[in-house]
Amino acid sequence: MTATTFDKRSGLAFIVAFGIVSLFADMAYEGMRSSTGPFLAFLGASGTAVGVIAGAGELFGYLLRLVSGRVAQRTRAYWPITFAGYVLQMAVIPLLGLSGNWMMAALIIILERTGKAIRNPTANFMMSRAGEHIGQGWAFGLQEALDQTGALIGPLIVALVLARHGNYREAFLWLGVPAVLTLLTVGTVASRWPFAGHVKPPEQGAATATLTLSFWLYAASSGLVAFGFADYSLIAFHFAQSHIVSATTIPILYSVAMGTSGLGALVFGLLFDRYGFKILPPAILCAAAATPLAFLGGHDLAIAGAALWGVALGAQNSVLTAGVALLVPESIRARAFGTFSAIFGIAWFAGSALMGALYDVSLHALVAAAVIAELAALIPFALALRASK
């Protein structure tokens, strides 16, 4: 008999299967992102340009999630939208190696973020349906851990190619292998769990339900977290420009960050299911501490900063997303994921652009702006907790 809905067993199996999709996807796109900063510098981009490109890619991608979330909620075409996003994202990754100048590379970076934006709200929605049976923190934490396993391997592929050939272009072309594996696995998961995207039309009035004050405050807090969280492209650019570590070591450090991100996602996800939103402030403090270590520390502190940056990233990707699933009913959850992501992306763009500009002026000013934003995020978060009660 064919299953038509999730239970505890099938929910866990779906999360693991989707985690494998994410593993291959992250091998491809995080492998690419581990060296986009130095590659852009190689093509002649400045620190300001690197910050703006990273932020613009996130901005466009996150704003598009606002649209894709609403389209998914209206059409209920969750699997077609998810697959389309993966196709676009995976197709452009090897093309980065063919870029002739930094402006062409910037376009490809933005297209990659566009593909992720198309499929992110729908994928999160389907995983949140499985998470209702196994715990939202565990669901998103486990998926993120598998996701970051791929993010650990991808930069090592790039580092190996750079060590053997010293060629960024060849390294990006090699990432086409996990990109193909991503498309094969997501097609397999869709055929095995088609009901994950089969959602009944909402009951009368449910589709027009409004997002609560607690959601908006929570989104504002997350936006401040994003504003103060430096993109790794700028961190890698700093490592390369200041010669803190070698060009080959930079993607290895990103791999280390992805490893600690997976661990952080698992730990914070489990703690979230046990303690709820109280676990979020420690994650924010990790993000606040990572920036000064990465930008003001020497060799050893920079490595510690990259590792702590990864822990904060994993906690954000698991706990922040799980929080949306708890605050919002299923009938408007796809739209909520898109709205939440749009706010997050606008803040990330503004923060990335500011930090890129500050990098060319003063590292201490960059660090101060990042830390202040992270600590300020605790204020709307506390208000969101009060409103949710």
C-alpha positions, 0 to 999 in steps of 0.5 A: 500500500502506497503511503499518502502522508508522513508518520514518524518513520517516513518523516525521518526517512524523508529528512535523511533522503533530502539530507543526501540531496543537500549533501551533493548540492553543497558539495557543488555550491559550497565548493564554489563559494569557498573560493569565490572571494579569492577568484574574484580578487584574481579577476581584479575585483576590490574588497568593496566589489566582493562585499557587494557581489556577495550581498547582491547575490544573497539579496536577489536570492532572498527576495525571490524567495518571497515570490517563490513561497507565495507561488508555491502556496497558491499553486501547491506545485512544491516538487516542480518548483523545487526541482526547477530551482535545483536545475538552475543552481546546479547548471551554472556552477561549472560555468564559473570556471569559464568566466572571463572577467569578474563581472561575468563571475558576479552574474554567475554567482547571482544566478546560483543564488537565484536557483537556491532561492527558487527551491528553498521555501518549497523544500523547507515547507516539505521538510517542516511537514516531516518535522511535525512528526519527529521534531522541527529542531531535529528535522532541520538540524539533521538535514543541515548536518548532512547538508554541511557534510557535503559543504565540508567535502566540496571545498576539499575538492577545490583545495585538492585541485588547487594544490595539484594544478593551481587553477581556479577554473579547473576546480570549478569545472570539477564541481559539475560531478556533484552537481549532476549527482544532486539532480539525480538524487532529488529526482529519486526523492521526489518519486519516492515521496511524492506526497510530501508536495501534495497539500490539500487546499486550505480551509476557508479563511486559512489562506488569508490568515495573517502573520503574527506580531511574534513572527515579525519580531522574530524576523526582525531579530533574524535580520539583525543576525544576518546584517552582522554576519560576515559572508565567507567570501569577504573572510576568504578575501581578507585571508588572501589579502593579508596572507594569514593563510595560503590560497590552498588553505582558504578552502580547507578552512571553509571545509572546517567551518562547514564541519563545525556548522554541521555539528552546530546544526545537530546540537542546536537542533536537538537543544531547540526541541528540548528548550525551545527558543531559549537556545537562540541567544547562545547561537547569536553570541557565537556569531558575535564572537566569530567576526573579531577572531576572523578579521583581527586575529592572527593565524591561530585566531583566524582558524578559530574564527572560521570554526566558530563562524561555522558553528553560528551558521549551522545554528542559524540554519537549523534553529531559525528555520525551525522557529518559523515552523513553530510560529506559523501554521501550515496553511501559510507556512510556505509564504512565511518561509519566503517572507522570512527569507526576504527580510533575512536577505535584505539585511544580509545584503546591507550588512555585506555591502557595509562590511565590504566598504568598511574593509577598505577603510578600517577592520576595527570599524567592520568588527564593531558594526558586526558585533553591535548588530548581533547583540542588538538582535537580542532585543526584538528576539526577547520581545518576540518571546513575550509576544508569543506567550 
